[in-house]
């Protein structure tokens, strides 16, 4: 049954609440099409289908944002991830997703105290020289209190909300099942890859729930930023940091959205924009490990034109191969080389089933070529990346999740740079670094190192080759070598042949019964049934039943062939 498919009874209450919110916000038709409403009502879960008229008049993007906010932290996080998927959603939806925030009031300290006492090994008032009862900030997963260590250092204490893990895990279970159901029942949602998005959400939330993992990410980025002394990452105090609580230095600079204070404090906006761009470009291009959510709330400006990054709950990772592809893409955009851009994007999109590759490549080349001859300072790299993802969305293609996260960070970064300095141009900052990294990859020492690694792998394969050949021949002599050929639709053809053979066999049996029964009917004597020889009568009755079965099977088969594919 569908109810069993959707999960155990422990999740039914949450499922009913989710569907109730969806229906109230005007998504009742989707709930019905998924077949959920009838099944839930049969299971005794009442669903109210009426929703407020004022909600019905809202635009769909606003309606969806309000729905996600009301559903809680898991869905708010999903919306924040979708805010970076310009390859899947249009500008109206992206703008609403970017407004998502959790309207969650802070919990009283007494509700946090038992968990906090267990994690800290004592009462917070004893562990710290001072612990502020009133929270500094509150969010859906954790809230932050300010405190002071016994050595006088000001710190923040980030505390995970009790019970939030159980809620999120239940939501993720339901989302995984609903995503699979949606892909099967609502073909229009397939280009949005619901199951892939849920897997991405689960990975992100699992990292964010582990507050110690956030600190490990912060320390990794701090180590990478040693060469840029103007970048500040709060120090982690591991003696008090666990999975459910972390303690970091307090950063008391100018918040990223309070730009008016920069002038009164005498900070250099132009220099701040350049330094911020250099830091994030280094994270992305050189290190392959970057702050994936560098919005103004996570950035502070300090005296001496320093920049502090906080909150490393959302980070991005890029493999060496992916960084190489990114370099080619950015260089192709900056140097106006359309063929390079098209090649990289086509590699990223992967599945080209039913895609007009020639048309997509032509559109990408036309887009990039429009910037040919334009001065470097006039190029808006973030907008160019956004426009490229729009082209992919129109062709129902999605970027890899790591690249979607990176492009979101890139666009956010350029927006912050232009907010600091209207004359800021990301391309001017990116091009020297991109060329430097490309040159570094082809230095003799680096090339020799890659060649040596390749040679070592080749020698290892050659060393293992005699053993592999010997094992293959030994298995061949024992008859243990199997050759597997996977041909599309071969199983379907085999099934059709099996069905046809079964029907032919049944037809032969029916014919034999008719002939045999006819012979028996001519023989006098023996038991009778309805005045006829019993065995002959039974034979004709069996032949008649078999004939009805055969006619029905043939009729159903011909009806199935008339249906369109997928039905």
MIKOLDO-411186 format. One line per field, with one value per residue (C-alpha): x negated, y, z negated; residue in one letter. Coordinates in Angstrom, 2 decimals, decimal comma, m for minus. Each point is the difference from the previous one (the first is absolute). Layout:
x <- (X|...)
y <- (Y|...)
z <- (Z|...)
resn <- (A|...)
REM end
This chain:
x <- (0,00|m1,04|0,18|m2,57|m2,14|0,05|m1,41|0,66|2,77|m2,48|m0,12|3,74|0,72|m2,72|1,17|3,53|m1,29|m2,09|2,91|2,26|m2,40|m0,30|3,77|0,50|m2,45|1,70|m1,92|2,99|0,09|m3,56|0,90|2,99|m2,04|m2,52|2,86|m0,84|3,22|2,30|m2,43|m0,51|3,73|0,51|m2,61|2,03|m1,98|2,36|m1,15|1,64|0,14|1,05|m2,66|0,13|1,00|m2,86|m2,49|1,62|m0,55|m3,79|m2,39|m1,30|m3,62|1,20|2,41|m2,82|m2,30|2,69|0,67|m3,65|m0,25|3,05|m1,27|m3,07|m3,80|m0,38|2,08|m1,54|m3,38|1,37|1,11|m3,40|m1,60|2,51|m1,00|m3,26|1,68|0,51|m0,44|3,32|2,12|0,76|m0,94|3,35|m0,41|m3,69|0,82|2,55|m2,28|m2,67|2,44|0,43|m0,63|1,24|2,43|m1,02|0,02|m2,95|0,38|m0,29|m3,34|1,73|1,11|m3,59|m1,63|0,19|m1,60|m2,50|m0,99|m0,62|m2,14|m2,01|m0,46|1,53|2,29|m0,77|m0,36|m2,80|m1,74|m0,15|m0,93|3,17|2,88|2,76|3,45|1,55|m1,03|m1,95|1,76|2,41|0,53|1,86|m2,84|m1,95|m0,11|m2,99|m0,83|m2,87|m2,43|m3,44|m2,77|m1,85|m3,01|2,18|0,46|3,44|1,65|3,29|1,65|2,03|2,54|1,98|3,72|1,06|2,06|m0,72|m1,86|3,06|2,19|m2,46|m0,58|3,76|0,33|m2,86|1,56|3,29|m1,63|m1,99|3,16|2,05|m2,76|m0,02|3,80|m0,02|m2,45|2,19|3,41|m0,76|m2,19|m0,12|m2,21|m2,66|m2,20|m0,20|m1,53|1,89|m1,89|m3,39|1,06|1,11|m3,33|m1,82|2,21|m0,70|m3,77|0,16|2,19|m2,08|m3,09|1,84|1,40|m3,54|m1,26|m3,48|m0,14|0,64|m3,04|m2,19|1,00|m0,84|m3,47|m0,67|0,85|m2,01|m3,05|0,51|0,24|m3,35|m1,46|2,74|m0,49|2,92|2,47|1,26|1,65|1,16|m2,16|1,66|m0,18|0,00|0,09|3,66|0,96|2,09|2,52|2,83|m1,94|m2,96|m1,92|m1,82|m1,48|2,48|m0,35|1,02|m0,51|2,31|2,71|m0,12|3,34|m0,90|m1,94|0,70|m2,30|m2,96|m0,40|0,38|m2,59|m2,40|m0,19|m0,97|2,96|m1,99|m2,71|2,57|1,68|m3,35|m1,08|3,34|m0,15|m3,59|0,88|3,03|m1,68|m2,92|2,39|1,71|m2,74|m3,10|1,28|3,20|1,62|2,10|2,56|3,18|2,21|m2,00|3,03|m0,26|1,20|m3,05|m2,56|m1,40|m2,39|m2,70|m2,47|m3,06|2,26|0,19|2,87|1,42|2,01|2,27|2,44|m1,59|3,01|0,34|m3,25|m0,74|m2,58|m1,51|m2,15|m3,20|1,73|2,97|m2,30|m1,72|3,39|0,92|m3,23|0,81|3,55|m1,05|m2,83|2,38|2,44|m2,66|m1,87|3,26|m0,71|3,46|m1,20|m1,80|3,09|2,26|m2,32|m0,20|3,75|0,87|m2,34|1,65|3,59|m0,78|3,34|0,72|2,93|2,45|m2,15|m0,68|m3,74|m0,53|2,62|m1,38|m3,56|1,11|1,84|m3,01|m2,35|2,35|0,27|m3,77|m0,75|2,15|m2,77|m2,67|m1,95|1,59|m2,47|m0,93|1,23|3,51|0,43|2,23|m1,26|2,73|2,73|m1,66|0,06|3,65|0,88|m1,76|2,00|3,18|m0,87|m0,47|3,34|1,81|m1,39|1,08|m3,59|m1,36|m3,49|m1,85|0,91|m3,55|m0,14|3,45|m1,16|m3,17|1,78|2,39|m2,99|m1,65|3,06|0,49|m3,64|0,12|3,19|m1,74|m3,03|2,14|1,82|m3,33|m1,33|2,30|m3,10|m0,99|m0,50|m0,42|m1,59|m2,88|m0,68|0,59|m2,05|m3,47|0,71|1,42|m3,05|m2,32|1,64|m0,09|m3,70|m0,70|1,61|m2,45|m3,21|m2,71|m0,04|3,77|0,13|m2,87|1,90|3,16|m2,07|m1,66|3,38|1,28|m3,11|0,37|3,62|m0,97|m2,80|2,34|2,49|m2,78|m1,30|3,45|0,75|m1,61|1,94|3,28|m0,55|m0,88|3,14|2,13|m1,39|0,47|3,63|0,49|m1,25|2,45|2,86|0,40|m0,36|3,27|0,60|2,77|1,66|2,45|2,16|2,75|3,51|m1,40|1,87|3,24|m0,47|m0,73|3,16|2,05|m1,47|0,80|3,62|0,36|m1,43|2,42|2,96|m1,15|m0,37|3,48|1,42|m1,57|1,41|3,48|m0,22|m1,09|2,89|2,51|m1,32|m0,28|3,47|1,51|m1,46|1,25|3,51|0,19|m0,82|3,05|0,14|m1,69|1,24|2,28|0,66|3,18|0,53|m3,43|m3,23|m1,49|m3,63|0,98|2,18|m2,77|m2,47|2,28|0,68|m3,73|m0,65|2,74|m1,48|m3,49|1,30|1,62|m3,32|m1,91|2,41|m0,17|m3,83|m0,22|2,51|m1,90|m3,28|1,36|1,51|m3,37|m1,74|2,47|m0,96|m2,74|m3,38|m0,11|3,65)
y <- (0,00|3,61|0,76|m2,71|1,39|3,44|m1,25|m1,39|1,19|2,20|2,37|0,11|2,93|2,08|m1,04|1,09|3,36|0,50|m0,83|2,29|2,92|m0,82|m0,08|3,22|1,77|m1,12|m3,17|m2,29|m1,04|m1,34|m1,91|m1,56|m0,91|m1,77|m2,08|0,98|1,62|m2,97|m2,43|2,15|0,52|m3,78|m0,40|2,28|3,22|2,88|2,66|3,42|1,21|3,58|2,72|3,70|2,19|2,40|m2,86|m1,08|3,46|m0,08|m0,63|m3,60|0,88|1,86|m2,82|m2,54|2,07|0,39|m3,73|m0,85|2,45|m1,49|m3,57|0,69|m0,29|m2,92|1,71|3,42|m1,59|m1,61|3,42|1,49|m2,71|0,66|3,68|m1,08|m2,03|2,62|m2,90|m1,41|3,02|3,36|3,41|0,47|m3,23|0,62|3,46|m1,52|m2,85|2,56|1,59|m3,22|0,18|m1,96|1,94|m2,01|1,63|m0,66|m2,71|0,94|m1,01|m2,38|m2,16|m0,14|m0,45|m3,85|m0,56|2,82|m1,32|m3,45|1,37|2,52|m2,23|2,55|2,99|2,68|2,59|m2,13|m0,93|3,64|3,14|1,56|m1,56|2,20|m1,47|1,96|m1,41|2,10|m1,65|m2,87|m2,21|m3,19|m2,40|1,85|3,17|2,05|1,39|2,32|m0,97|0,71|m2,49|0,14|1,51|2,97|m1,00|0,81|m2,99|m1,17|m3,28|m1,61|m2,52|m2,47|m0,05|m3,08|m2,47|1,69|m3,06|m2,25|2,52|0,42|m3,75|m0,62|2,78|m1,43|m3,48|1,40|2,26|m2,90|m2,05|2,91|0,92|m3,55|0,06|3,43|m1,10|m3,03|1,72|3,56|m0,12|3,80|m0,06|m2,29|2,83|1,35|m3,32|m0,21|m3,03|1,58|3,20|m1,96|m1,84|3,34|1,39|m3,00|0,36|3,72|m0,41|m2,86|2,23|2,96|m2,03|m0,93|3,24|m1,49|m0,62|3,70|0,78|m2,45|1,78|3,37|m1,17|m1,46|3,31|1,93|m2,14|0,67|3,77|0,33|1,72|2,68|1,55|2,40|m2,94|m0,94|m3,30|m0,32|m2,25|m3,23|m1,01|m3,78|m0,56|1,06|m1,13|m3,11|m1,18|1,98|3,09|1,99|2,94|2,52|3,46|2,84|2,28|3,57|1,84|1,79|m2,31|m0,58|1,73|3,12|1,72|3,51|m0,61|m0,79|3,65|1,29|m2,53|1,02|m3,41|m0,26|m1,45|m0,61|m1,88|m2,06|m1,04|m1,07|m1,91|m1,80|m1,03|m1,20|m2,10|m1,74|m0,52|m1,63|m2,28|m1,04|m0,12|m0,92|m1,86|m1,67|0,58|3,12|1,83|m0,78|2,68|3,27|2,28|3,29|m1,64|m2,28|2,71|2,67|2,86|0,70|2,81|m0,04|m0,91|m3,59|m2,36|m2,68|m2,98|m1,83|m2,94|m2,81|m2,31|0,07|m0,61|m1,16|m2,48|m0,28|m2,87|0,73|m1,09|2,27|2,95|m0,61|0,14|3,15|1,68|m0,75|1,34|3,26|0,57|m0,69|2,62|2,60|m0,49|m0,33|m3,49|m1,53|m3,45|m0,52|1,02|m2,27|m3,00|0,35|0,46|m2,94|m2,17|1,21|m0,59|m3,66|m1,51|1,19|m2,35|1,72|3,15|2,01|0,36|2,07|2,56|0,23|0,44|2,67|1,94|m0,11|1,12|2,84|1,09|0,09|1,50|3,06|1,13|m0,20|3,26|1,32|1,57|m2,29|2,53|m0,14|m3,74|m1,08|m3,51|m0,84|1,06|m1,97|m3,15|0,66|0,40|m3,24|m1,90|1,54|m1,49|m3,39|0,31|0,75|m3,26|m1,88|m0,68|0,19|0,77|m2,33|0,96|1,08|2,38|1,42|0,80|1,60|2,19|1,21|0,97|1,68|2,10|0,95|1,01|2,25|1,64|0,75|1,38|2,38|1,03|1,02|1,60|0,67|m0,05|m3,50|m2,55|m3,64|m0,72|2,38|m1,88|m3,48|0,09|0,39|m2,80|m2,29|0,47|m0,46|m3,31|m1,18|0,88|m1,77|m3,17|m0,05|0,81|m2,61|m1,23|m0,48|m1,65|m2,32|m0,89|m0,90|m2,00|m1,90|m0,83|m1,22|m2,13|m1,53|m0,95|m1,46|m2,06|m1,25|m1,15|m1,65|m1,77|m1,37|m0,99|m3,53|m0,90|1,28|m1,90|m3,18|0,27|0,63|m3,10|m2,13|1,07|m0,66|m3,58|m0,51|1,45|2,94|2,77|1,76|2,59|2,46|1,96|2,68|1,01|2,53|m1,51|m3,57|m1,05|1,40|m1,97|m3,16|0,49|0,40|m3,20|m1,85|1,19|m0,97|m3,47|m0,45|0,90|m2,33|m2,84|0,69|m0,02|m3,42|m1,36|1,31|m1,57|m3,32|0,14|0,65|m2,85|m2,43|0,87|m0,49|m3,52|m0,79|1,14|m2,78|m2,76|m1,74|m0,94|1,45|2,73|2,73|3,61|1,74|m2,99|0,39|m1,94|1,63|0,16|1,49|2,62|0,96|0,25|2,35|2,13|0,33|0,90|2,66|1,57|m0,05|1,64|2,82|0,57|0,08|2,48|2,26|m0,10|0,87|2,86|1,48|m0,25|1,84|2,68|0,49|0,56|2,77|1,94|2,67|m0,79|0,44|m0,99)
z <- (0,00|0,55|m3,71|m0,62|2,79|m1,58|m3,25|m3,41|m2,30|m1,87|3,00|0,73|m2,29|1,62|3,48|m0,80|m1,24|3,16|2,31|m2,01|0,56|3,71|0,42|m1,97|2,29|3,18|0,90|m0,50|3,65|m0,23|m3,19|1,76|3,09|m2,19|m1,41|m3,56|m1,15|0,59|m1,58|m3,08|m0,44|0,29|m2,75|m2,25|0,43|0,71|2,45|0,21|3,60|m0,61|0,09|m0,62|2,92|m0,57|0,38|3,26|1,51|m0,51|2,87|0,20|m0,96|m3,12|m0,78|0,18|m2,24|m2,67|0,17|m0,57|m2,91|m1,69|0,45|m2,13|0,03|2,42|2,65|m0,63|0,63|3,17|1,20|m0,77|2,13|2,78|m0,13|1,61|2,73|2,70|2,42|m1,26|m1,00|1,53|m1,48|m1,79|m1,96|m0,72|m1,39|m2,39|m1,07|m0,91|m2,46|m1,92|m3,70|m2,96|m2,17|m3,04|m3,43|m2,28|m2,61|m3,67|m1,48|m2,43|2,94|1,27|m3,40|m0,36|3,42|m0,52|m3,43|1,50|2,86|m2,04|m3,02|m2,34|m0,29|2,61|m2,77|m1,50|3,27|1,15|m1,92|1,42|1,93|1,44|m0,60|2,87|3,41|2,48|2,96|0,64|3,05|0,80|m0,83|m2,70|m2,04|m1,11|m3,44|m0,83|m2,78|m1,42|m0,75|m3,30|1,80|1,03|3,67|1,42|1,71|1,42|m1,02|2,78|m1,34|2,10|m0,74|m2,00|2,05|3,33|1,32|m0,34|1,82|2,86|0,37|0,21|2,59|2,07|m0,02|1,21|2,57|1,44|0,48|1,28|2,48|1,40|0,21|1,68|2,68|0,72|m0,08|1,14|3,15|0,14|m3,11|1,48|1,36|m3,56|m1,19|m3,33|m1,29|0,72|m1,76|m3,08|m0,13|0,23|m2,77|m2,23|0,39|m0,74|m3,10|m1,40|0,16|m1,48|m2,90|m1,04|m1,56|m0,42|3,75|0,56|m2,16|1,93|3,20|m1,57|m1,01|3,44|1,68|m2,61|0,85|3,71|m0,64|m1,80|3,08|m0,26|m3,46|0,46|m0,01|m3,49|m0,96|m3,63|m2,17|m1,17|m3,66|0,21|m3,76|0,07|3,52|0,66|2,59|m1,65|m1,11|1,22|m1,43|2,22|m0,38|0,10|3,05|m0,74|3,28|2,43|1,37|3,74|0,58|m2,03|2,80|m1,27|m3,00|2,26|0,96|m3,55|m1,22|2,76|1,76|3,68|1,91|3,17|m1,88|m1,91|3,27|1,49|m3,10|m0,30|3,65|m0,32|m3,06|1,50|3,38|m1,81|m1,90|3,22|2,61|m2,00|m3,07|1,25|m3,42|m0,40|m2,12|1,94|m1,58|m0,11|m0,37|m1,96|m3,22|m0,01|0,73|m2,37|0,79|m2,59|m0,61|2,25|2,94|m1,14|0,83|m2,32|1,25|m2,45|0,08|2,00|m0,21|3,79|1,87|3,54|1,22|3,46|1,19|1,93|3,22|m0,65|m0,74|3,34|1,74|m1,94|1,10|3,62|m0,40|m1,69|2,46|2,87|m1,35|m0,79|3,28|2,00|1,32|0,67|1,04|m3,31|m1,99|2,05|m0,39|m3,80|m0,48|2,22|m2,07|m3,21|1,07|0,64|1,07|3,53|0,62|2,33|0,05|3,12|m0,59|3,12|m1,07|m3,56|1,22|2,46|m2,74|m2,32|2,76|0,96|m3,64|m0,59|3,38|m0,77|m2,38|2,68|0,07|m3,22|m2,47|m2,86|m2,57|1,49|m0,51|m2,89|m0,67|m2,52|2,43|2,78|m2,15|m0,88|3,70|0,89|m2,64|1,43|3,39|m1,63|m1,83|3,25|1,37|m3,17|m1,00|m3,53|m1,19|m2,38|m3,57|m0,90|2,97|m0,73|m3,56|1,31|2,56|m2,73|m2,17|2,97|0,82|m3,67|m0,26|3,04|m1,32|m3,31|1,85|2,02|m3,17|m1,52|3,17|2,99|2,20|m1,15|2,81|m0,86|3,37|m0,75|m3,26|1,39|3,19|m1,60|m2,48|2,70|2,20|m2,98|m0,88|3,62|0,29|m3,28|1,34|2,92|m1,83|0,76|m3,59|m0,10|3,42|m0,99|m3,18|1,94|2,49|m2,84|m1,56|3,37|0,50|m3,48|0,69|3,40|m1,54|m2,71|2,63|2,03|m3,12|m0,75|3,62|m0,02|m3,15|1,49|3,29|m1,90|m2,12|3,12|1,76|m3,13|m0,30|3,73|m0,38|m2,88|2,01|m2,35|2,57|0,64|2,69|m0,77|2,81|m0,99|2,94|m0,48|0,08|0,25|m3,15|1,40|3,22|m2,01|m2,04|3,18|1,43|m3,25|0,10|3,65|m0,74|m2,90|2,20|2,76|m2,52|m1,36|3,54|0,66|m3,27|0,89|3,44|m1,52|m2,49|2,79|2,14|m2,93|m1,32|3,44|0,15|m3,54|0,96|2,61|m2,51|m1,54|m3,66|m3,02|m2,40|1,34|m0,91|1,20|2,26|1,65|m0,56|m3,13|1,18|3,34|m1,69|m2,43|2,88|2,00|m3,10|m0,66|3,64|m0,18|m3,19|1,50|3,15|m2,01|m1,84|3,30|1,63|m3,07|m0,05|3,70|m0,42|m2,97|1,89|3,03|m2,25|m1,73|3,35|0,82|m3,16|0,23|m1,54|m3,74|m0,64)
resn <- (X|X|X|X|X|X|X|X|X|X|X|X|X|X|X|X|X|X|X|X|X|X|X|X|X|X|X|X|X|X|X|X|X|X|X|X|X|X|X|X|X|X|X|X|X|X|X|X|X|X|X|X|X|X|X|X|X|X|X|X|X|X|X|X|X|X|X|X|X|X|X|X|X|X|X|X|X|X|X|X|X|X|X|X|X|X|X|X|X|X|X|X|X|X|X|X|X|X|X|X|X|X|X|X|X|X|X|X|X|X|X|X|X|X|X|X|X|X|X|X|X|X|X|X|X|X|X|X|X|X|X|X|X|X|X|X|X|X|X|X|X|X|X|X|X|X|X|X|X|X|X|X|X|X|X|X|X|X|X|X|X|X|X|X|X|X|X|X|X|X|X|X|X|X|X|X|X|X|X|X|X|X|X|X|X|X|X|X|X|X|X|X|X|X|X|X|X|X|X|X|X|X|X|X|X|X|X|X|X|X|X|X|X|X|X|X|X|X|X|X|X|X|X|X|X|X|X|X|X|X|X|X|X|X|X|X|X|X|X|X|X|X|X|X|X|X|X|X|X|X|X|X|X|X|X|X|X|X|X|X|X|X|X|X|X|X|X|X|X|X|X|X|X|X|X|X|X|X|X|X|X|X|X|X|X|X|X|X|X|X|X|X|X|X|X|X|X|X|X|X|X|X|X|X|X|X|X|X|X|X|X|X|X|X|X|X|X|X|X|X|X|X|X|X|X|X|X|X|X|X|X|X|X|X|X|X|X|X|X|X|X|X|X|X|X|X|X|X|X|X|X|X|X|X|X|X|X|X|X|X|X|X|X|X|X|X|X|X|X|X|X|X|X|X|X|X|X|X|X|X|X|X|X|X|X|X|X|X|X|X|X|X|X|X|X|X|X|X|X|X|X|X|X|X|X|X|X|X|X|X|X|X|X|X|X|X|X|X|X|X|X|X|X|X|X|X|X|X|X|X|X|X|X|X|X|X|X|X|X|X|X|X|X|X|X|X|X|X|X|X|X|X|X|X|X|X|X|X|X|X|X|X|X|X|X|X|X|X|X|X|X|X|X|X|X|X|X|X|X|X|X|X|X|X|X|X|X|X|X|X|X|X|X|X|X|X|X|X|X|X|X|X|X|X|X|X|X|X|X|X|X|X|X|X|X|X|X|X|X|X|X|X|X|X|X|X|X|X|X|X|X|X|X|X|X|X|X|X|X|X|X|X|X|X|X|X|X|X|X|X|X|X|X|X|X|X|X|X|X|X|X|X|X|X|X|X|X)
REM end
